[in-house]
Amino acid sequence: MTRPGHPVIFASTLAVLMSLALGVQLTRDRLYAQMLTENRLMYVTSPKAMEKVALSYDSILADVYWVRALQHFGGERLKEGNGQYDLLFPMLDLTTSLDPRFVVAYRFGAIFLAEAQPGGAGRPDLAIALLKKGVAANPEKWDYYHDIGFVYYWNLHDYKQAAEWFGRGGDLPGAPWWLKTYAGVMLARGGDRQASRQMWFQLGQTANSDWLKQTAQLRLMQLAALDTIDALKRVRDTYANRSGKLPESWDQLIAARLLRGVPVDPAGTPYTLNFATGEINVSGYSKLYPLPTEPAAAPELAATAPK
Amino acid sequence: MRVVAVIAINVFRESVRDKVLYNLVLFAVLLMGVSYLLGQLTAGNEIKIIKDLGLAAMSLFGLFIAVFIGIGLVSKEVDRRSIYALLAKPISRQQFITGKYTGLVLTLLVNVTVMTLAFYAVLGAMAWKEGAWFQPHWETPALDPALLKAIAMIFLQLMIVTAVALLFSTFSSPMLAAALTVGLYVVGHFNADLKHFENVVDSKPAVYLARALYYVLPNMAPFDIKAQVVHGAAVPNGVLMLNTAYAALYILALVSAATFIFIRRDFK
């Protein structure tokens, strides 16, 4: 007969209680999964209040908020079109208030904010606000001027502003030589695909993280796909002129000896041809989908551009 | 001097017996665990985050040790009535207080030293994993010797906190001493607000009182150079030297006050 306090009784009691607790937990997680996984809450939203509360632990708290911002961004991005990035800016604002020198938080944060929905928050205005905060905290850092110029160029298609910020960044000591040339490129060839290619190439070359390098690589592949789509449209039009109707499939273009095979995008996925409208695009299954909205040509600037 | 050393070594031994050094294991596990997880959690900047975490953990663990051991340095001896046996020996009360303080500082020194070694080991391992001691996109090298400046300032801060805890330990209960010490530590980080109190209130006397408190209360904020060091910003040697001088004088004042109160205490 075992007595109370005996190790066997203790271990058995513990095992039973823990099993019951586990069972309750599993039931709760299953029944209320939606409610329990919702973590859309920021207890402190004021950067000033947080700076005070942080005492001397502001840097580590900035790291915590940065990781939270990344998790929030990643989590919402996975919702495939239903993502809500409303906490992204407050989190980045807190992060950069707690650590005003947190370069990555400004630079990556701006990309997350500026990226069009569903891949990002679609808020280039907030991206610029965040980067301007970075400029105010670190006026000597040309990277932020470059990024502001880039958001104006790529997301807002405002070449005049882009040129101004590239120019201001280029004037800073230590800025790379090519930054100053961007200002000229903006005024001369705003919206030009070749200009975009140069910028993404340069960004990929100078990127200091794998993530940014991969983003630049993806953009370059998308620009290459846009080039190919333009060439394919010319082939389609040739076929239409010859036969008097739009091609219904790639096979018809191959049979007409206008193409050698089914064209594939730089990611290896075949392009799609809409047989009703003749529209050519990358497939929805391609990792290049959706293609970016290209900066449109800026006639008013192009008119004043040097020949 | 010998008496002070004997008391100090006994305080250190007691803290070892109390398993205080177990926090070193926790520190090492925390750093290694987080360095492993960071690769999955963040996009770049792992080295910066490990540096932030290591310095913050050193400061926080040290703070817990300084407060929770410091508050019991004297009151524990009184509660256990071992104070009678001690004071019956040829030990002056001044030597007793100085020895107790030195002992806890020694414990903190051992702690901070071992944590520093573990910290550099983890940073070294991360740099080795990255394949370089310095990458162009890092603001500072992985094994940046400037980190030692921040660690030295953390240690000075802990020495002040220990002196504050010791002072409260000489005349109040452990609970009250803990609350007062933590309170002063927190206030010590808000000191800049006291200096510029005129921005908050219009009352002249309140402004003068706040200004007086600014100079009397321990000013902890200037010791916090963690962010500057991690980002590779310059920390002038003058700041380090003035911080050291301030800490030495403030500690001397606190230990003198603790000694004064302890000498006047009646243990009948």
Interface residues (C-beta under 8 A of the other chain):
Chain A: K52 L55 S56 Y57 D58 S59 I60 A62 D63 W66 V67 L70 Q71 D99 R101 V103 V104 F108 N208 S209 D210 W211
Chain B: L41 T42 A43 G44 N45 K48 I49 D52 L53 L55 A56 S59 L60 Q135 P136 H137 E139 V186 H189 F190 M220 A221 F223 D224 K226 A227 V230 H231 A233
